[in-house]
Amino acid sequence: MVDHEEYVRYRDDSKVLAAIGEHVDAQVGRVTVRLPRAVAEAAVNAWERDETGGHAPEAHEEYALRDQAAELALIGLAISQRGRWESEEVVVDLDVASAGAALRASQ
């Protein structure tokens, strides 16, 4: 990365954001959410899916998609381990990072 003046500031900003994240994690940790059965089952399926083989060098968009798929799988793991089914919904405590990743994906 080229050290243009604005990127030095962005790097410093990134460190401050990470420090805020440490405080949020210490205070929140997990958030309780309700998810419809269909999306909860899809998340569990993502966790249970075997992705065989490696992957070729990726473009930024491909990396971002794979990263989101990994976040979905982690939510599926949380549902499998500590989800509580209530009729057509699941109630699960998600790590705040996973909840944030889902929120960012929706925007």
Secondary structure, DSSP 4 states (H G I P E B T S, - for coil): ----HHHHHHHHHHHHHHHHHHHHHHHTSEEEEEEEHHHHHHHHHHHH----S------HHHHHHHHHHHHHHHHHHHHHHH-EEETTEEEEEEEHHHHHHHHHHH-
